[in-house]
Amino acid sequence: MKVKSAIHLKEAQLFLDECLRTHELVWLVALKQTGDICRYDGWQVISSWWRRGTHDLLNPKNGEKRKVRDVLIFEINGHPVYL
């Protein structure tokens, strides 16, 4: 399996903002505050807050909403994210 190239956190934030604008689905892997790994497969970005550094996600299948801190994202659409 080929590993995709790593992207910087700022590029990931800009990509998420572009997905918000175009209503594209994203596949994220992020840490929770408890340290657990959480996968968001095929979720839609519904809002972003640059000052706080968060993005809100919506699961289109069941309407579940989650807030993800940008610095806790370590993979987006198969690309590793670095600080």
ABEGO torsion letter per residue (X at the ends): XBBBBBBBAAAAAAAAAAAAAAGBBBBBBBBBAAGBBBBBBGBBBABBBAAAGBBBBBBAAAGBBBBBBAAABABBGGBBBBX
